[in-house]
């Protein structure tokens, strides 16, 4: 994060302003990625008018950086209408997340015309047989890469997002090389998110300790392996007073059904914009306030862990394990892989009960608009 | 009398935070922040109101400043913002729909 953006983020946090937000416009998708946590049916997405109204409320609340994601955003017939409204009428800084397989020359030109900060494209491998076996769509790698070229030719900023799992473990260098060759950026993330219905079966696709260690200690990936893998010094009062992450502090997430959560990876329902004003949910939701109240010193187990100051612990993943103040096992594994020191959670070997999490409850009525989110 | 007109670029992202404007350039994603005075100028830059009118009506009424000095500062600021592509300047009124 640039110094100026960091400064503005701190200012936003002090004034309780949601500087960044992600809206998933749809959960429908034209790929069927094996690791995806979403239910791809449409349970009553917000209409164009509802989304525009939400954008009005978000702009008024101070949201500046807006990520539009899904599902596949280009499946919405009103996608460009929404994007144009967000950019031209409400002046958001817009980032897109897409598989890009519906982007051709015409769409790329339109995106340049409207102006977006970046387009993040999911690329899992440089080899079609690996990428397409993850998306379950033959030809998807070629189409995504063609789109990336169209976007680049329009001078747009493209970022390849690679989720690392068992299937593509050997290909992250290939994706990075491809990105370099095409002049685009790339990111790598070994996090697998549990399914939105609470099922954790998808986690079996995640990397095991030995593979994680290989990635974290790859000198080709990290210029300063020693520094990145160094054991953090003991936590002082400053560290323990720090926030776990930006979720609920300066960022939040809204589902296609209008449900507001602290983050896309933190399925704690805090309200619904179909029933309440966005700013009222942001400011007054008791659940949002609870998330906001947590400091590192409040974390059970983690506050006494040697990794507390350097861990990538995700409060949302911890929540999905049953306790938003508890450890996130995936991040314990990452800290262990980086440093060779087991986390406090790993040493206690105390199994945590996974919460029965349901993000979406489908109302048994004809009205799809009655779809609601709840923690079952 | 200055006949300089200023218009906000439609290529930028912008949001006010505590009276200061955050602006991200559509050209290269560079982030800028404007102080409260510069924010007044930015918000008034509708392409139809001259810079001199903006200074007289929006800045001199808000701050105790010499109008001539304020106008010189405003021109310098406007040219600086224009060099980053976040403001358009012209000696003729600018249609906001035309601003790039």
Interface residues (C-beta under 8 A of the other chain):
Chain A: X2 X4 X5 X7 X8 X11 X12 X15 X17 X19 X59 X62 X63 X64 X87 X88 X91 X92 X93 X94 X115 X117 X118 X157
Chain B: X10 X11 X12 X13 X14 X15 X16 X17 X18 X22 X24 X26 X29 X31 X32 X33
